[in-house]
Amino acid sequence: MEMLLKNAMVYTGHQFSTQDIIVSDGVIKAVGKSLFSNAAEIIDCQGLTIFPGFVDVHVHLREPGFFYKETIESGTKACARGGYTAVCSMPNLKPCPDSLENLKEQLNIIESDAVIKVYPFGTITKGQAGETLSDMEAMSSFVCGFSDDGKGVQNEAMMEQAMEKAKKLGKIISAHCEDNSLLLGGYVHDGEYAKLHGHKGICSESEWGPIKRDIELVKKTGCRYHVCHISTKESVDLIRSAKAQGVDITCETGPHYLTMNDMMLQEDGRFKMNPPIRSEQDRLALIEGIKDGTIDMIATDHAPHSSEEKSKGLKDSLMGVVGIETAFAVCYTRLVKTGIITLEHLIELLNDNPRSRFNIGSEIKVGQSADLTVFDLNERYVINPDDFLSKGKATPFAGDTVYGKCKLTLCDGKIAYKDF
């Protein structure tokens, strides 16, 4: 089946121009002006913008094991609604993918239920316990990389061993950097809000300390290394310096870290995530990291929980917020429309950079998979979690007014989401 998308502003070659796109048999057949087609479906995209499908390298789909929080079906439908066509699923599951046998349980569900492309991580250690390496070799051809996300690898020798194995297998280590010895029962940033409201804080060193350690290990092993969800100014400084030294390191941050500080917290579980939203100084350092290229990509860390698990306030709610359906709109509204970065730069953060680093996803180019998303950048709306396709509803952006609504997402030329 052939489809013609006409008269859109299209992102190709790191710039926008008015073009048509013909999609046929799951791939992009033509890109150009005033194209003719006998397509079965012709969509006039006048006033709309077409991007390559977004790529998120940090998403929790919760299946197998925690289907009451999210399923691969509900999670990928939410991803498609957010404009995403390729995501990396994190491994804190039950059973966790620490062996090929356990991984296959997840792969089977992805095959049957996913509406977009899902690339799972295998764990670094068995049971994410940090004591023995997982069966990395057996899993390597089926995973996008290795991560113990949700838990930091505490033992330096174990991380070095993992990096050596990943280097041999040609895979990336995607590290959740957290020093458990420095947490001390904290659950929000150790800053002004915690002091004013009597909360236990999480210090910044619990994040940047392991990053500093791992940078030295990367220098030693030559492993491809990626840092998950950075939130502190020290993390930005360390990674900037490491890149200047030629270290093979990339990193991500999330929309909430770029647009919020700890004084914007409320006594509500929808503001609780790990790492926590930090100070305004940290937020501004992250913005500078985005602008100068230190931070390579924006990832949502979409982490759905049940309403009960998120209804216990800042102290007792589980860590994690959802964000896959709001990421583009939040970043477009807060970062692009305010002039902090250009729209072209935002798409580099949401597609170009994660695509090239993790070797997943597509660009808008003849012969590439037809993984596209169509947005109305002028549509203004209020974020309402009750409308989410995700089972998770806990977002710090509830009630915010944003611009940029997804109207259509194609994955391999098939409609994964449509709002016409």
Summary of the structure (lengths in Angstrom):
residues: 420
radius of gyration: 20.6
end to end distance: 19.5
largest distance: 66.0
contacts: 1578
relative contact order: 0.16
helix: 34%
strand: 25%
